Amino acid sequence: PLPSEWGSVVYKVVLNNEVIVDGLQNTNYTISDLDDNRGYNGTVFAKGTNGDETFAHFSFTTLPYTITGGSVTLHNQQEVDDFFYSEIGLSLTITGSDITDISNLSSLVSLGDDLIIKNTSLTSLNGLQNIIPETSHRKLEIIDNPQLSDIGDVSGFSSTMKELEIYNNASLSNISNLQISSTLFSIKFGYTPIGDFSIFYINSRYDFIEFDYMPPTANLANLFSGVQSAQNLTLKNLAVTDLSFISNFSASNLYLKNIPITNFSSLSSWTTIYYFQLSDMPLITNMEGLDSLERVLTFNFNNNPNLVSFDGLLSLDGSGAWPYDTISLFLVNNSNLRDYCSLREFLNTVPYRYENGIPFYNVNGNAYNPTKEEIKTEAGCSL
């Protein structure tokens, strides 16, 4: 530090005989627009308000712009500290519980494919902020990072990503500093206390949306109020008592697992579910609430211990089927399922799907397991 009698101090920086800044009043300055693999010499001049002056010389050599056409995996802190690439042609994976600081990755400006951060002790992603947007970016995967609370430094990468998966990051509650664009088509979240999903409103429709155990602080209605539909919607292990947050939503394929709802009244306006999968739904006894459902291509129900019947499918009589529709039935290990009669009219209208002469029909492990022909008869559709 300079003597206090100097008073206020201003600085001038000269680099390779060229003044790059003058009148600087603080001691931090970043030199930019440097050439790769080049030596630089410079001088910092300091002048106090009392007229005293001094200077100091410095020199450095910039790193070469280094490229690898393949993928890179960094397994520990030492490998992170030894990193020197400017461009990675494919994916970058950062994984290792001893990794606490990735600031040395700031040389990376171009990444061609996936960015995966998994099982680390990072608190932020400082070091990835210089990755420029690329049309080839595919997936951002952030999994099992218990101390990670800030992911804003990957906003450059996220601005062109196509898939986002965030799972099991106990300290990550805010992702609003990500940049999202219309290239994003898949979002998957689990075991992470994110509360605000409004950044995803940029798209009204996604190919994939998945939520798996989101804490009570997660406002799912916040997402579904701005996104209208998905090709595939998966909801698992959610502590909710109804599905009202998707009452005005639509999904071609719906997968529900271990959700303590007692009926489907929130889905009373849904008319079509191409692929309908229910697993481990503890309180569902029938299809009550699916009053408007008139078109289904697959029922895949397994391990629903209290499911007894398909009662409640008031509109599923086959009249809403398209000319070339077929039906697949996979009903397995539903220990109390004994009544299929609400499907009878539908199954007598819509043919089974076949592949290589084999029907897509598997009904076993239930309280009653009719054959594919018995299920279509009045006498054989229930015990």
N, C-alpha and C positions, 0 to 999 in steps of 0.2 A: 504493500500500500504506500501511496505517496504521502509526504508529510502534511499535516493538517494546515500548516501555514500557507500551503499552496492555494487554499480556498477551492473554489469550483474548478474542475479540470475538464478540458475538451481534448478530443483525440482525433488524429488523422492517421489513416491507414494507406500505405503505399504498397502495391503488389507488382512485382516485375517492372519497377520504375513508372508505374501509373497510379495516380491517386484514385482510390476507389471509394473513399468516404472521408469527409472532413466535417469538423464541428460536432463529432459524435460525443454525447454527454454521458453515456453509460459504458460499462466495460464488457458488454456482450455484443458481438457482431458476427453474423454468418456470411461467409463468402460464398457466392453462388456462381453458376455458369462457368464452372471450371472444366478444362479439357481432361480427358481420361489419360492416365499413365504419363503425367507431365510433372516436372519439377517446378516449384514456385519459390521465390525469395521475396521477403517483404520487410517492412519496418513500420512500427507503431510509434507515432510521435505524441507526446503528452505536453500540454501547456496549462499552467495554473493562472488564476486571475492575478497573482502577485508577480507574474512575468517569468517565473522559473520554467524551464523546459527540460525534457529528457526524451530518450528514445530507446527502443529495443528491437533487435532484428529477430526474424523467425524464418523458417523454411520448412517445406513439406513437399511430398510427392503424392499425387492422386493415384488411386488404384486403377489398374486397367479395367476396361469394361469386359467382364468375363461371362461367357455363355455356356450353358449345358443344354443339350437338346432333350434330355430325358427328365426323369423325376428325381426329386431330392427328399430324403427323410433325415431329419435331425433327431437323434435319439437321446441326447443329454446336453447339459449346459456347455460342455467343452466343444461339442460339435457346433453349437450355436455360435460360440465365441470364435471359432475357426472359419466361419462362413465368409465367403468372399464373392459370391456370384452377383452379377447385375441382372441376369436374365435366366429364367428357367423355362424350358420349352413346354414341359408338361406340368406335373403337380408338385406342390410342396406340402410335406407332412411334418409337423412339429409335435413330438410325443416323448414324454419322459417326465417323471414326477419331480426330478431335480432341476427342471428348467424354470427359472424365476425371472429371467431378463432376456428379451430378444431384441434389444436396441441395436445390436450389431448387425441385424438384418436390414438396416436402413439402406445398404447398397443395392438392394433388390428393387428394380423399377418395372420389370416385366415378368409376368407369370402367365403361362399359356393355358392352364387347366384348373384343377381343384386346389383349394387351400384348406388344409385340415389341421386343426389345433385340438389335440386330444391328450388327456391325462397329464396335464402340466400343473405347475404351481404358480402360474402367471397371475398377476393382478390386472394387467392391461396388455394391449397388443402393440405398444410402442415399439417401432422398428419396422412395421409393415405399412407405414403411412405413405411411402413413396411409390407403391405399386400403382401404376397408371391403369385406367380403364382399358379393357381389351374385349373385343367381340367374342373371343374364344373362352372367356371365363365360364366355368360350369357350376361348380358347387363350392359353397362355403359351409364347412362342417366344424362345429365347435361343441365338443363333447367331453364330459368328465374333467372339468377345470374348476375345482371347488372354490378357489379364491378369486377367480376372474370377475371383475365388476365393470370393466369398461372395454368395449370393443370398437369404439369409434375410429380407431386408426386403420381399420380395414374398409372404410367407406369408399375408397377408390376402387377396390376390388368389388365390393358389393354393388356398385352402381351398374355393373353389367353382368352380374351373376344370374344363373338360371335356376339354381336350387339352393335353399337355405335349410340347414338342419342344426338346431340348438337343443342339446340334451344334457341334463344333469350338471348344471352350472349353478350351484346353490347361492352364489353371491351376485348373480347377474339379474338385475331387475329392470334395467332400462336399455333398450336398443334403438331409441329414437334417433340416435346420431348416425345410424346406417343410412346410406343412400340407396334407394330402391327404384328400379325402372320397370318398364313393361316387359323386359326380357325375363323376369322372374316368373316361373310357372309352378314351383313346388316349395311349400313351407311346412316344416315339421318341427314341433316343439314338445319337450317333455322334461319334467322334474326341474324346471327353471322358473323362478318367481317373476316373470315378465307380466306387467300390468297393462301396458298400453300397446295396442297393435295398429294404431291408426296409420302408421307409415305404409301399411300394405293396401290402403284404399286406392293406390294408383292403378291397381288392376281390379276389375269387377269379377273376374273369373280366374280360377287357378286349376291346373290339372290335378294337383295333390295338396290337400290340407290335412295335417295330422296333429292331434293333441293327445298326449299321454301323461296322465297325472300332472295337472297344473294346480298349484296351490290355490287356496281361496282368494288370494290377492289378484289372481289372474282374471281379468274382466273379459271373458270370452264374447260376451255380447258386443263388446267394443270392436272386435274384429268383424263379426258377422253382420254388424249394422252397415259396414262399408263395402263388404265383399258379398256378391250375390249368389255365386254358384261355384261348384267344383266338379270335375270329372270323378274324383275319388275323395271321399271324406271319411276319416278315421278318428273316432273318439274312444279313448281307452282310459280306464281307471280314474274317472272324474267324479269328484264328490258333489254331484248335482242331483237334484230330485226331479228335475224336468228338463226338457230339451227346448225350452221356449226360445233360446238364443239362436236356434236354427229354424224357427217356425216359418220364416219368410225366405229361407234359403232353399237351394235345390242342389242335389248331387245325383249323378248317374249311378254311382256305386257307393253304398253306405256300409261301413263296418263299425259296429258298436260292441264294446267289450267291458264288462265289469263296471256298469253304471247303475246306481240304485234307483232307477225309475220304475214305476209300477205300471205304466201304460205309455202309449205313443200319441196321446192327445195333442201334443205340441206339433205333431206331423200330420195333422188332420187334412191339410191342404195338399200334401204330396200325392201326386198321381202316378209317378213312375219311379221305380228303383230297378235298374238293370241287374245289379248284383247286390243282394241283401244278405249281410252276414251278421249273425248275433252269436257271441261267445260269452260264457260265464256271466250272464245277466241274472242276478240272484232273485229279483222280485217280479220278473215278467212271467205271467201265467197264460197270456194269449195275445192276440194282435189288436186289442182294443185301442181305438184312436186312429187307426189307419183307414178311416172311413172312405177316403177318396182314392186309395191305391187301386189302380186298374191295370197296371202293366208291370210285370216282373219277369226277368229272364233266368234268375238263379236265386234259390233259397239255400243258404248255407248256415245252418243252425247247429251249434255243438256246445255241449256242457252247460245247458241252461236248466238248472235242477228243478225249477218249479213250472216250467212251460208244460201246459196240459193240452192245449188245442190251438187252432188257428182262427178261432172265433174273433170277429171284429173286422174281417176283410169284406166289408159290405159291398164293395164295388168290383171285387176281383172275380168276375164271372166269365172272363174270356172276351167280352165284347170290346174291351179296350186294347186288345192285342193287335199287333200289326200282322199283315198277311204271312210273313216268313218267320215270325217269332217261334222260338222253341223254349222249353223249360228244362232246367237242371235242378234236381233235388238232392241235397246233401244234408241229411238230418241224422246226427250221430250223437249218442250219449246224452240225450235229454231224458233223464231218468223217469220223469212223470208224463212224457208226451204219449198220449193214447188216442187222440181224436184229430183226424185230418179232414173231417167232412166239409169244412169250409173251403177246402181246396178242390173238392170233387168236381164242381161244375167247370172250374177253370181248367183242370187237368183233362177233362173230356173235350175241351175246345182247343187247347194249345198242345201240340205234340211234344214228346220228349226230345231232347237233343241227343243225337247219336254221333259217335266217332268210331270208325272201323267196325261198325255193326254193334257197338256196345253203348247202351244208354247211359246218360249221365244221371244215374239214380243210385243213391246209396242211403238207405234208411235202416239203421241198425243201432243197437245199444239203447233203444228207447223202451218205454213201458209196453208199447205195441209197435211192431215193425211189419207193416203190410208190404206185399209185393207191389210192383209198379202197376199191376192190373187191379189188384184188390183195392188199392187206395182210391180208385175211380168209381167204385161201386158203393151203393147205399149200405149194403150189408157188410162190406169189408173196410169201410173208411174209418171205423173206430172199434174199440173193444165193446 
